[in-house]
Amino acid sequence: MSALTWRRSLPILFEKKCEADMSSIRTPALGAAVLVGVAACGGGGSGTPGDQARSATTISTDNSVHAAEASVSRNDDGRILLSITDGPMEGVSVFCEDATLGACQVVGGPANTSGEGSLINRSYGQFAFVGNFSIMKLVDGEKQGSTQLVHDANPDLGHTDVTLPEGTRNYSGQFTATADLADGPSGLVEGTASLAADFNTAVLGGSFTGSFDDATETRVTASFNNVTIDAANGQFTATDDTLILFQDREVSGDIDGAFYGPNASEAAGIFSFGGDDIGSMDGVFIACEGASASCIKH
């Protein structure tokens, strides 16, 4: 698929260009060949039932979108280890201090990889993990970051078999993202995430409500429905039938994630959506079954 479309073939890692200053992460300008805020193609991502959902996605420093795969584990020295196993950054290992804005050591990768990085943020559930990793590259003599958004099992626990329940379940949690509004601010957005899963019909819906982490505190909202749940593996992904609203406008994009825990007690995922008339947002979310987000740790 072209990087100028929202629909991408499988899977697994979002890499996004950002500013070298890790305290001010921005999405690329609208109109570029990026994962978000480009062509208003209509519909969601191209995932289909039975396909493996993304656990991450790659957008290179030239803003092009690529499929990739990655996993998260705990290194022997206590650092978080992001291992990219497929895609343009295949073979890269990112060792990060387990803290917000933790320093990272980057090993391997293309010739222009600087060896530096940062763990922008991360959240744990009892069973799930989401994180935003930045890998610094040298482009025309300047440092540029590519942000890796990933969901995986809690690295201290590893993967557990997931048995999906019957009926409906609600989940409460949080999301963290970067957003770029066409007629508004750009930067970090944080807020609450609410999910509703119908395991009988194998569909997921949800909403994000938050605000920019700046002086404007501009409100940001998004909602989605008809995300397909794969009963075979507990993963979920947007399809052409998925409806995504961002700032009350229908937009195109992708939502990919999975249920974690023996009884699907947690849900975690990554997302990216937008339109050239409204702007874009991409990030991670994690949620706990029930009305409380008490399973989430930072």
C-alpha positions as CSV (number, residue, x, y, z in Angstrom):
1,M,0.0,0.0,0.0
2,S,1.1,3.6,-0.6
3,A,2.2,5.6,2.4
4,L,-0.4,8.2,1.3
5,T,-3.3,5.9,2.2
6,W,-4.7,4.9,5.5
7,R,-5.1,1.3,4.6
8,R,-2.0,-0.7,5.3
9,S,-1.3,-4.4,5.0
10,L,-0.3,-6.3,8.2
11,P,1.2,-5.6,11.1
12,I,3.0,-4.7,13.8
13,L,4.8,-1.4,14.8
14,F,4.1,2.4,14.5
15,E,7.3,4.5,13.9
16,K,6.6,8.2,13.8
17,K,8.9,11.1,13.1
18,C,9.2,13.6,16.0
19,E,11.4,16.5,17.1
20,A,14.8,15.7,18.6
21,D,13.7,17.5,21.7
22,M,11.9,14.7,23.6
23,S,9.9,17.2,25.7
24,S,8.0,18.5,22.7
25,I,6.9,15.6,20.5
26,R,4.9,16.6,17.4
27,T,3.3,14.7,14.6
28,P,4.5,15.5,11.1
29,A,2.9,18.4,9.2
30,L,-0.3,17.6,7.4
31,G,-0.1,16.7,3.7
32,A,3.2,14.8,4.1
33,A,3.4,11.1,3.3
34,V,2.5,10.1,6.9
35,L,0.5,7.5,8.7
36,V,-2.0,10.1,10.0
37,G,-3.7,13.2,8.7
38,V,-3.1,12.4,5.0
39,A,-5.7,11.0,2.6
40,A,-9.3,10.9,3.6
41,C,-9.9,7.4,2.1
42,G,-12.9,6.5,4.2
43,G,-13.2,3.4,6.4
44,G,-10.7,1.9,8.7
45,G,-7.6,-0.3,8.4
46,S,-7.3,-3.3,6.2
47,G,-7.2,-6.0,8.9
48,T,-9.4,-9.0,8.5
49,P,-10.5,-11.7,10.9
50,G,-7.8,-14.3,11.4
51,D,-5.0,-11.9,10.6
52,Q,-2.5,-11.2,13.3
53,A,-3.1,-7.7,14.6
54,R,-0.2,-5.2,14.9
55,S,1.7,-5.0,18.1
56,A,3.5,-1.9,16.7
57,T,3.9,0.1,13.5
58,T,6.7,2.0,11.7
59,I,6.7,5.5,10.2
60,S,10.2,6.3,9.0
61,T,11.9,9.7,9.3
62,D,10.8,10.5,5.7
63,N,7.3,10.0,7.1
64,S,6.6,6.9,5.1
65,V,4.6,4.1,6.6
66,H,5.9,0.5,6.9
67,A,4.7,-2.8,8.4
68,A,6.9,-4.1,11.1
69,E,6.9,-6.5,14.1
70,A,8.2,-6.0,17.6
71,S,8.2,-7.5,21.1
72,V,8.9,-6.1,24.6
73,S,10.8,-8.0,27.3
74,R,12.8,-7.4,30.5
75,N,16.6,-7.4,30.1
76,D,18.8,-9.0,32.7
77,D,19.9,-5.6,34.0
78,G,16.3,-4.5,34.6
79,R,16.0,-2.3,31.5
80,I,13.1,-2.6,29.1
81,L,14.1,-4.3,25.8
82,L,12.2,-3.5,22.6
83,S,13.2,-6.0,19.9
84,I,12.1,-5.1,16.3
85,T,12.0,-8.3,14.3
86,D,10.6,-7.2,11.0
87,G,10.2,-4.1,8.9
88,P,12.7,-1.3,7.9
89,M,14.2,-1.3,11.5
90,E,14.5,-5.1,11.6
91,G,17.2,-6.2,13.9
92,V,17.2,-3.1,16.1
93,S,17.3,-3.7,19.9
94,V,16.3,-0.8,22.2
95,F,17.4,-1.0,25.8
96,C,15.6,1.6,28.0
97,E,15.6,2.7,31.6
98,D,12.2,1.8,32.9
99,A,11.0,5.3,33.5
100,T,9.2,8.1,31.7
101,L,11.7,9.8,29.5
102,G,14.1,7.0,30.4
103,A,17.4,7.0,28.3
104,C,17.7,4.3,25.7
105,Q,20.6,2.5,24.1
106,V,19.9,1.5,20.5
107,V,21.9,-1.4,19.0
108,G,21.8,-2.3,15.3
109,G,19.6,-0.8,12.6
110,P,20.3,1.3,9.5
111,A,23.6,3.1,9.1
112,N,22.1,6.4,10.1
113,T,20.8,5.1,13.5
114,S,22.5,7.2,16.2
115,G,22.6,4.7,19.0
116,E,20.5,7.0,21.2
117,G,16.8,6.9,22.1
118,S,14.2,7.6,24.8
119,L,11.3,5.8,26.4
120,I,8.8,8.7,26.1
121,N,6.2,7.0,28.3
122,R,4.9,3.5,29.2
123,S,2.1,1.9,31.2
124,Y,1.6,-1.5,32.7
125,G,-1.4,-3.5,33.6
126,Q,-1.2,-6.8,35.5
127,F,-0.9,-8.6,32.2
128,A,-0.4,-5.9,29.5
129,F,2.1,-3.2,28.5
130,V,2.0,-0.2,26.2
131,G,5.0,2.0,25.4
132,N,6.2,4.9,23.2
133,F,9.8,4.5,22.2
134,S,11.9,7.0,20.2
135,I,14.9,6.0,18.1
136,M,17.1,8.9,17.1
137,K,18.6,8.9,13.5
138,L,21.0,11.3,11.8
139,V,19.3,12.8,8.7
140,D,21.3,15.4,6.8
141,G,23.5,15.9,9.9
142,E,20.5,16.5,12.2
143,K,19.0,14.2,14.7
144,Q,15.4,13.1,14.1
145,G,13.3,10.7,16.1
146,S,11.1,7.8,14.9
147,T,8.6,6.9,17.6
148,Q,7.7,3.2,18.1
149,L,4.3,2.7,19.6
150,V,3.9,-0.9,20.9
151,H,1.5,-3.1,22.9
152,D,2.6,-6.4,24.3
153,A,2.3,-8.6,27.4
154,N,3.7,-7.3,30.7
155,P,7.5,-8.1,30.3
156,D,7.7,-9.2,33.9
157,L,5.0,-11.8,33.4
158,G,5.2,-12.8,29.7
159,H,2.3,-14.1,27.6
160,T,-0.5,-16.0,29.2
161,D,-3.2,-17.9,27.3
162,V,-6.3,-15.8,26.8
163,T,-9.8,-17.3,26.9
164,L,-12.4,-14.8,25.7
165,P,-15.6,-14.8,27.7
166,E,-19.2,-14.7,26.4
167,G,-21.5,-11.7,26.4
168,T,-20.4,-8.1,26.8
169,R,-17.7,-6.5,28.9
170,N,-16.7,-2.9,29.6
171,Y,-13.2,-1.6,30.1
172,S,-11.9,1.6,31.7
173,G,-8.4,3.0,31.2
174,Q,-6.3,5.7,29.6
175,F,-4.7,6.8,26.4
176,T,-1.6,8.8,25.6
177,A,-1.0,10.2,22.1
178,T,0.5,12.9,20.0
179,A,-2.1,15.0,18.1
180,D,-1.9,17.7,15.4
181,L,-5.1,19.6,14.9
182,A,-5.6,21.4,11.5
183,D,-6.8,24.6,13.2
184,G,-5.4,24.1,16.6
185,P,-2.4,23.0,18.7
186,S,0.0,20.1,18.3
187,G,1.6,18.0,21.0
188,L,1.0,15.5,23.8
189,V,-2.6,14.5,24.6
190,E,-3.6,12.4,27.6
191,G,-7.0,11.2,28.8
192,T,-9.4,8.4,29.6
193,A,-10.3,5.4,27.4
194,S,-13.6,3.5,27.6
195,L,-14.1,0.3,25.7
196,A,-17.1,-2.0,25.2
197,A,-16.6,-5.5,23.8
198,D,-19.3,-7.8,22.6
199,F,-17.7,-11.2,22.5
200,N,-20.8,-12.9,21.1
201,T,-20.7,-10.7,17.9
202,A,-16.9,-10.3,18.0
203,V,-16.9,-6.5,17.8
204,L,-15.3,-3.7,19.9
205,G,-16.2,-0.1,20.3
206,G,-14.8,2.7,22.4
207,S,-14.0,6.3,23.0
208,F,-11.1,8.5,24.1
209,T,-11.6,11.8,25.9
210,G,-8.6,14.0,26.8
211,S,-6.8,17.3,26.4
212,F,-3.5,18.7,25.3
213,D,-0.9,18.8,28.0
214,D,-0.2,22.5,27.5
215,A,-1.5,25.9,28.4
216,T,-4.4,25.6,25.9
217,E,-5.7,22.4,27.4
218,T,-7.7,22.0,24.2
219,R,-10.2,19.2,24.4
220,V,-9.7,16.1,22.2
221,T,-12.3,13.4,21.6
222,A,-12.4,10.3,19.5
223,S,-14.7,7.3,19.2
224,F,-14.9,4.1,17.2
225,N,-17.1,1.1,16.6
226,N,-17.1,-2.2,14.7
227,V,-13.5,-3.1,15.4
228,T,-13.3,-6.8,14.7
229,I,-12.3,-9.2,17.6
230,D,-10.6,-12.4,16.5
231,A,-11.9,-15.2,18.7
232,A,-9.0,-17.4,17.8
233,N,-6.2,-15.3,19.3
234,G,-7.9,-12.5,21.3
235,Q,-6.6,-9.7,19.0
236,F,-8.7,-6.9,17.5
237,T,-8.2,-4.7,14.5
238,A,-10.0,-2.1,12.5
239,T,-11.5,-3.2,9.2
240,D,-13.3,-1.4,6.3
241,D,-16.5,-1.6,8.4
242,T,-15.0,0.3,11.3
243,L,-16.3,3.8,11.9
244,I,-13.8,6.3,13.5
245,L,-14.7,9.8,14.6
246,F,-12.1,12.3,15.6
247,Q,-13.2,15.7,16.9
248,D,-16.7,14.8,15.7
249,R,-15.5,14.2,12.1
250,E,-15.4,10.8,10.4
251,V,-11.8,10.0,9.6
252,S,-9.7,7.1,8.3
253,G,-7.2,5.2,10.3
254,D,-6.1,2.0,12.2
255,I,-6.8,0.6,15.6
256,D,-5.0,-2.6,16.6
257,G,-4.7,-4.4,19.9
258,A,-5.3,-7.5,22.0
259,F,-6.9,-8.7,25.2
260,Y,-4.6,-9.8,27.9
261,G,-5.0,-12.0,31.0
262,P,-6.5,-15.5,31.3
263,N,-10.1,-14.1,31.1
264,A,-9.4,-11.1,28.9
265,S,-9.3,-8.9,32.0
266,E,-7.3,-6.2,30.2
267,A,-7.2,-4.6,26.7
268,A,-4.2,-2.8,25.2
269,G,-3.6,-1.4,21.7
270,I,-2.2,1.2,19.4
271,F,-4.0,3.6,17.1
272,S,-3.5,6.2,14.4
273,F,-6.2,8.2,12.5
274,G,-7.1,11.5,11.1
275,G,-8.0,13.5,8.0
276,D,-6.5,16.5,6.2
277,D,-9.4,18.7,7.2
278,I,-9.3,18.0,10.9
279,G,-5.8,16.8,11.8
280,S,-4.5,13.6,13.3
281,M,-3.8,11.6,16.4
282,D,-1.8,8.5,17.2
283,G,-0.8,6.7,20.4
284,V,-1.4,3.9,22.8
285,F,-4.2,2.8,25.2
286,I,-4.6,0.3,28.0
287,A,-7.7,-0.5,30.0
288,C,-9.0,-2.7,32.8
289,E,-12.2,-4.7,32.9
290,G,-14.9,-2.8,34.9
291,A,-15.5,0.8,35.9
292,S,-12.0,1.3,37.4
293,A,-8.6,1.7,35.8
294,S,-7.0,0.4,39.0
295,C,-5.0,-2.3,37.2
296,I,-2.8,0.4,35.4
297,K,0.7,1.2,36.8
298,H,3.2,3.7,35.5
